[in-house]
Amino acid sequence: MSVTKLRRYLSANKTDRRKGADHADEPRDESSETQSIRRTLASRIARSRRNGSWFRLNKLERGILSLSLHLKVTFESSQLAKALVSVLKRLADLGDAVYGLLIAGTRIAWSFSEAAVEWGHAGALAWRHDRSYALFIGRFMTSVNHFR
């Protein structure tokens, strides 16, 4: 289930409540949609742990995903839906290889830009905001690191 499907399900499910589910002492069985959301969260967490992006989330974001997976949450709250969707988007961005290359390249591009400006090249300030340059530097540096 993708992030957009999760968002659609949670927004549609917000108004669709089961009869008698408001009582706290009545047991609730999990619907197939809730189980599907749990499987999706579990697979995303497992995939992000494998590629290392899980550990780049802050504690609050990791806690939101972990608690929504481990607790018996019905996924009816719009605030929970917004939190889950935003954390899943960030997790997808962190796990994307091109995003990682862009971040690494941007750091190096800023360093190169600072050095060039100190040496008198005023046009080097534009290097800091050039995405294609940052992506090139990121790809170049990772390919150099693979040959070591």
BELCOR-V187292 format. One line per field, one symbol per residue. ss: DSSP state (@ for helix, = for strand, . for the rest). phi: phi as a letter, one per 20 degrees, with the letter a starting at -180 (. if undefined). A space follows every 50 residues. Layout:
ss: ???
phi: ???
This chain:
ss: ..@@@@@@@@@@@..................@@@@@@@@@@@@@@@@@@@ @.@@@@..@@@@@@@@@@@@.......@@@@@@@@@@@@@@@@@@.@@@@ @@@@@@@@@@@@@@@@@@...@@@@@@@@.@@@@@@@@@@@@@@@@..
phi: .effffffffffffeedffmefefeefdefffffffffffffffffffff enfgeeffffffffffffeeeeeeldffffffffffffffffffefffff ffffffffffffffffffeoefffffffdeffffffffffffffffef
